[in-house]
Structure formats: structure tokens, C-alpha cells
Amino acid sequence: MITVTRINGTKLMINALLIEVVEEVPDTIITLTTGKKFIVVESSDELLLLIQNYLRTIGVYAAAQKSEQTEGP
């Protein structure tokens, strides 16, 4: 889970594995695979760092990096 801040200042925890799209138009909108949308104050760059950090904590990021290194021509 990652913690983000809604426009009204309240904190919200989102399952990072359910994030499908992050848009900046100009507010940042997170769309989940469920279709639910959230407008947050964090930028897409900040969200990317939060998501990467979360994936590292559960071991998925390292596994993905290792997989990319072993794939090739």
C-alpha cells in the first residue's frame, strides 16, 4: 500500500498493485484497475518513487529487474 494525499488534505492508502494509469491534467489522477479514480496532490514522479519503493519492500521490483537482465536476444 502507498499513502497519498487527496486534494482536500486527507490521507488515503492505495494498493499500488491495482494502479492502472497515473495522469497529470494538471491535477494528478490515479485510476485503479477497478475503474475507481482518485485526485491527489502528489506528482506522477512522486507516485513513481512511492510505487517503486513499495515494490522493493515486497520483493517484486528486484524480481522484475532481475528478469529484465536475463531476457535478451
C-alpha angles and dihedrals in degrees: 000000000000126000117230134173123239120220090259090057099254118134121239131187115217129188101244091205090066096055110116104167137012116195133181108205086161094294115056113254121193116201118195126208086252090064093249115137131206129190110214138178095230117098122238089253091055090048091051090055092047092050094046091049091050092049090051091053092055094041097244097112094055091047091052092049092049090049092053091051093052095047117083147112 
